[in-house]
Amino acid sequence: MRNMVAKLMVLPVVAAGVLLAGPGVAGACACGAVVADERLQSVRETALVQLTDGTEAVTLNVAAQTTATRAAFLMPVPARARFELADADVFTELDDLSRPRVEYRDVEIDGDGSGGAAPGAPPVTVTDHIDVGPYEVAQLTGTDSAAVTGWLGDNDFELPAALADALDPYLAEGWLMVAVRLTPEQTGQTFDGGLPSMRLTFATDEPVYPMRLSATAEYAQPLRLYVLADHQVDVSNPAPEGTEPALTFAGPVGERELRAHPALAEIADGPGFLTRYDASFEPAQITEDIRLTPAQRDEPYRAVVVETNYVSGGMGFDDELTIWLAGSAGVIVFAGAGLLWWRVHRARRARTSHFATAEGPGQP
């Protein structure tokens, strides 16, 4: 997992878009666009969003198949963020906590799935430029996409034109851009397998999962989104003409669950309520971000996966043969029992007759 570049997909904060040093191939993930020197295939993203008193933390895991040796991501965030590496084990624990309940059924058959930029603000302001583990991370503000993409180009990040245009709505709302880049540590290494998990923490009053950059994607965007908050969370549909995210788990996470899941306990502020959504979005249908709002009430829910066992409703030759043999065996057993009873009864009568003849009537 350490061989790949990172992209941040967070609720209120991150809509990831990738940047690449030098000419590259544009792609996309659920939360944004990707640029690499080779195409990323079978991209799967899982994110945990934690909401606590006006602060949002997003932990992200990205898996992909690719032969790319250079890649980078660009992520809009609503406020200055703290970037750090994360433990990927937390997603294994979340999957365990929210796994569907399995039911088995027999089916009978017949016979045989934060405000706009201030007037006069400088075109680009770099607020941070640091190295965090295998990542080089820069945060910057800008008044328009041309200024931002110009800075990125001057610093060896080349952004595709379609993605650059998609940044405008976020910049107009005063969001910052987080640019993340990673180059393999050894010659010949690729980003195949996945990116090192990452975590972004920032202040926000309106939790939102940025999705508008995903409209530039080429393929459907899969997303598994976890939200850990004080109460259950509802999400809006970023693709109104498509299928909305499906609720697959909702339930409390208490002290007992945290003790059994140490990676989650390490980053959790304490007990809370976990909500999980699974979705796949068609890029052409994405017009909005995902908005996160408190649900009217906490209603525990766990998806059910039905495993079907198909059984024959009619009788084929094998079934008929089995029944015939069973019936024949019954007849044989019954006949044998009758024969045995007849022999025992006849023997008893014979003995009675013998005693009567030997003693005779009236003898002592």
Order of alpha helices (4+ residues) and beta strands (2+ residues): beta-beta-beta-beta-beta-beta-alpha-beta-beta-beta-alpha-alpha-alpha-beta-beta-beta-beta-beta-beta-alpha-alpha-beta-beta-beta-beta-alpha
